[in-house]
Amino acid sequence: MNLFLSSEAKNKLLDLIRRMKHKQEVVAITRDSVSSAVLLSMDRFDSLMETIEILSDQKAMRTLRRSLKQAEKGQWVSHEMVFGREAS
């Protein structure tokens, strides 16, 4: 993660925004030597929000944990069994 002073970030804001679009960078903006804000791409933000939504869904997490335990035991379900047809 790159660190920028708030004054430096202000002067380079358009450049930082362009960088966010092309790289999945995260930039911390500091003020008085303390990280005060974070700049990240919209794709990265959307991804984080989706992850938070999934992690906060208790039913989805129970299902995921159960699936992981089954996978660890080698208990796989065929594509046909799940979707009712063979994979193409």
PyMOL commands that set and color helices and strands:
alter all, ss='L'
color gray80, all
select helices_A, chain A and resi 6-11+13-22+42-56+58-72+79-83
alter helices_A, ss='H'
color red, helices_A
select strands_A, chain A and resi 2-5+26-31+34-40
alter strands_A, ss='S'
color yellow, strands_A
deselect
rebuild
show_as cartoon
